[in-house]
Amino acid sequence: MNTTTLGLLRKVGIAEGISFLVLLLIAMPLKYMMGMPLAVKYIGSAHGALFVLYVGLAYYAKEVYQWPFKKFLMAFVAAWLPLGTIFFDARLKKDQELLSRKQ
């Protein structure tokens, strides 16, 4: 199991991206079309926690790996877009592979 900072950031990013999609595509329709607001309450809370964790880990990765601010900003913007963190994961995967080759 990969427990490096980038590995953890990638895992949280995937979870955050999936939670965002579940919130948009399942929980919100349940709330507005079927009158079930609890779906948004619970999934929204989980997504919010994952969002904060992702941004915090991205900032920590910026410090650990000495990323330029632009790269951190890209990670931050990715968290605001549906599928953004999943697309940004491809870049993180390349970085992780480069780091593993150096070691």
N, C-alpha and C positions, 0 to 999 in steps of 0.2 A: 504494500500500500504506500502510495507516494504522499509523504507528509511535508514536503518542502512548501515554502510560501507560495510559489507559483502553482504547485499541485493543488494546494488548498484553495487558492484563488480561482483556479479553473473549476473545481468541484462546486464551490459556492456560486460561481457565475452561471453554471449550467442549472443549478437548482433555482437560482433567482430568475433566470430566463423562463424556465418551465412554470414557476409560480406566477409570473406575469401573464403568460399565456392562459393558464388555468383561470386566473382572475378575470381576464378580458373575455375569454371564449366560453367559460362555463359559469363562473360565479355571478358575473354581472347579468347575463341573460336569465339566470335563475331568479335573481332579485327583481329585475324589471318586467319579466314576462310571466313569472309564476309566483311572484310575491313571496320569495324565500330570501329575506335579507341576511340570514345567518351565514349563508355561503360567503358573501362578501366580507362579513365581519371576521370570520376565521381565516379564510384564504388571504384576505387583505392584510390581516395582522402578520401572518407568516411571510407574505411577500415583503411587507415593510421591514421586518426583522432581517430578512435575507438581503434586501437592498442596502440597509445600513451596514451589515456585515461585509458585503461585497465592496462597498466604497471604502470602508475602513481598511480592509485587506489590500485593496488597490493602492491606497496611500502608503500602507506599510511596505508593500512590494516596491513602490517608488523609492522609498528610503533605503531598503535593503539592497536593491539592485541598481540604485542610482539612475533611475529612469529620468529622462527629460520630462519637464512638466507637461509637454504636449501629449506624451504617451499616457500619463495619468489622466489627463483631460479626456482622451479618447475612451479610456475605461469608464470614466464617470458618465460621459454622454451615452455610451453603450448601455449603461444600466437604465437609462430613461426610454430606450427604444425597444419595442417588441422584437425579440430575437437578437437584440444588440449584443448582449453578453455571449450569446452562442456564436455569433460571427466573430466577436473579439477573441473568443477562445482559440480560434485557428492561429492567431498571432501569438497568443500565450504558449500554445503548444510548440511552435517553432522556437520561441525563446527557451522553453524548458529543454528541448532537444539539444540546442546549442550549449546550454549550461551543463547538461549531462555529458556531452562530449569533452568539455574542458576538464572535467573532474576525473 
